[in-house]
């Protein structure tokens, strides 16, 4: 697929298109930004229509790993939980303010050329390998497994991301969250979270408060990571009334509020104050608590 075609298809109503292209790290140094017309997504709040073939409760939405949209460009293999680029499913546009959850695999030396974003909170969580980031705010950094990176695009920012290594792939989650207000000053933050600190507990890695644990964004959202032994049980109590939680299983098998989940399954839950979590095997989990109305 030509780069310009990819860009046009990537818009699809998103706030800030992602311009992905098959480029080497060296090529990215001279990549010019290509912009495309964009229409802002109609912010309608709830968007998770009931699945009549499912017997799960009416305050849950289940997204099995194999039902995600897939885009394999050779250099990039991406699984989309929500509609993105060529994958469009009107029943899977977002979960509250959680707009994008992409599970990306980028081959050695390849990456995303310079592209713009605005009015979006962008979170990157590396799972394997090293991802190099450059942006128009002057940041040049490398994010690794254990790091969490946030970028408040606000009034507008341009950045590139590519696999720093020439001998192995990089795997990371790219997450977009609608901000509570538009036009904020762009900002960048990055922190490391030792895996040992989330063994058999939920480790907060993101919040709305700059003085709280983890990185922060312009939204009433809290993210937690957990690394559990088989049989471990815990509860998660929501931080804010009216929020929902989207659980994404990074590895293993977990039961949440009676629903069995496996690797890369996603479960959205709302109208609850607490989640009951039990690891059916050794497992890793990402919890994303977000407002349900935009």
N, C-alpha and C positions, 0 to 999 in steps of 0.2 A: 504494500500500500504506500502511495506517495505521502510525503509528510503533510502537504497541504490538505489532502483528503482526510488524513487522520485528524488534523486539527478541526476541520469542519464538522466531522462526525463527533468529535469530543465535546463540542459545545452542548448540543441537546438540552438547552435550558439551564446549564450549570452556571454558577457564578464564578467566573474565572476558569477558562478552559485550560486543560493540560496539554501541552504540545510535546508529544512523545516522538522521538525519531531515532533511527538506528545510527548512532554516532559513536565514534571512539572517544576516549577521554581527551585526546589531543584535538579532535575536531570540535569539541564543545567549547574550546577556548575562543573560537572565532564564529560560533553560531550566532546568527542574528535572530532577534525575536520576530515571530510571525504572529499577528493577532487576527482574530476572526470576529465577525459580528456575534453578539451574545444577547440572548433574552433571559432576564432573570427568572429563575424558577418561581412559579406561583406558590407562595408559602401558605399551605392550607392546613398545617398542623398534622393531625393524625393521617397516616397513610400506611395502613396495613390491613387490607381487606381480609375478612375471614375466609379460610379455606374450608369449603363445605365437606371435603373428603377427609378432613382431619378431626380427630376426637379430642384435641387439646382444648383447654378452657378458652372462653371468649375474651380473656384479658392477656392472651399470649399469641405470639406469632412465631412459628418455627421455620427456619431456613436451613435445610439440610445442605451439607457441603457440596454435594453433587448437583444441587439445583442452582448454584450460582452461575452468573454469566461468565463466559471465558473468552479471552482474547489472547491468542498465541501468535506473536509476530516473529517468532524465532529468537530474537535477542531479548524479547520481553514476553513473559507468560503471566497474565494477570487474571485473577478470579475476582469478580465483582459481586458483592452481596447486594448492592443496590444499583439501579440503572446508571450506566456510565458508558460513554463512547458508543460503540456499536450495540451494546446490550441495553435494550429498553423494555422494561416491564412495568406497566402502569400500576401494578399492585406492589411494586418494590421500588418506590422512588426514594423513600427515606423512612427513618424511625424517629419521630419527633424532629429534633434539630440535628440528629445524626444523618448526614446526607451521603457520605461516601465511606465505604469500607472495602478497600482494595488490598488483596493479598498478592503482592508482586514478587516475581522472580526475574532478576535482571542478569544476563550473562556477563562474563568477565569483560571488563573494559568498555561496556556499553552503558547507555543512560539516556536521560531526558534532557534535551536541549533547553536553552533559555526560554522561558515562557511566563506569562503574566497570571496573577491572581488578584482578586480584590474582594473585600467584604466576606471573608471566610477565615475560620480558625483551622489551621492545617497541622495535623499531628502525624509524625512519622515514628514508627517503632521498629527498629531493625531486629530481625530474628536470627540471621546468620550473615556473616561477612561485614564489609565496610562500605558505607555510602558517603560519597563526598558531596557537599552542598556548597553552592556559591549563590549569593543574592545581591540585589541592587542596594542593600543597606550596608554592604561592605563586609559581610560575613563570609569566611571560607573555613569550613569545618568538616570533620569526618565524624559520622555517627556510627556506633558499633552496637553489637548485642549488649543489652543492659542499659542503653541510652534511651531517652525519650526526648524528641525534638518537637518544639512548637513554633509556628510562625503565624502571627496575626497579620493577615494580608491587608486589612483595613482599606485605606485610600488607594492602595495599589503597590504591588511589589513584583519584581521579576526574579526568577531563580532557575538554577539548573541542578540536576542530581545525576550522578553516575557512579557506577561500580568502580571503586578505587583500585581493585585488584584485577590483574591480568590473567590469573590462574584459577579463579573460582567465582561462583555466582554470589550475588547478594540477594537476600530475601528480607522483605520488610512489609509492614502494614502501613498503608497511607490512608489516613482518616480525615474527613472534612466535617466540620461542625459549623452550623450557622451561628454567627455572633448575636448577642442580645441587642447590639446597636451597630449601625453602619458608620463608616467614615472615621474609624479610630486610627490612631497613628500606628503604622506598621512596626512590628517588634519581633525579635527572635530570642529564643531561649532553648537551652539544652542542659539536661542533667543525667547523671549516671545512677542507676539503682541496682546495687549488688543483689544477685539472685538469692544469696543466703538470707537476705532480709525479708524474703517472702516465702520462706519454707514453712509450710503449714500455717500460713496466715495471709490475709489480704493486705498488700502493700499499696498505699496511696501514691500514685505517680502524677496526678493532675487534679487541679481544683480551680475554683474561680478566684481564689485568694492568694495574692503574691506572698503572704506571710504564712501560708499553710504549707503542708508537706507537698513536695513535688513542683513541677512546672505549673503555670497558670494560664488560663485563657479568658477571653471576654464572653463567658457564658456560665450559667449555673450548672456546671457539669463536673463530675468527679469520676476519675478512672482509677481502677485498682488492678494489680496483677497478683496472681496466686500460683504457687508451685506446691502441689499437694501430694502427700503419700496416699496410697490406696487405703480406703476406709476412713480417711480424714473427713470430719464434718465441721461445718462452720455456718454462721448466719451473716447476712449482709443487710444492715438496716439503712434504708434510703435517707439521704441527707436532707432532702427537701420535698415537702408534700406536693403531689401533682407530677413529680418526675417519674420516668420509667427507667428501666435498666435493659441494656442490650448485652447479653453474655455471649462471648465468642471463645470457643474451646480451641486453644492453641495446640494442645497435645493430649491424648488419652481419652478417657470416658468419665463423664460427670453427670450427676442427677441434680437438677435444679427444680425445686417446687414440684417434684414428682415426674418431671420430664427427663428422659434419658437422652444424653447428647454424646456425640463422639467428635473426633478431631475435625476441626474447621466447621462444625455445626454452629449456627447462631440461634439464639432464643431471645426474643423481645418480650418483656413483661411490664405491665402497667396496672394501675389501680391496686397496688400492694404497698405495704410499708416495710416488708422484709422478704428476703430470699433465703431459702434453706438449701444449702449446698452440701453434697456428699461426693467424694471422689470414688468412682467405681474401680479405677485403676490409678496408678501414678499419673498425675495430670497437671496441665498448666492452663490457666484461665485468664482472660481479660474481661473485666466488667466495666461497662460504660454507662454511668447514670447521666441522663440527659433530660431537659425539659421536653414535654410531649407536645406543647403548642408553640408555634413559631411566632 
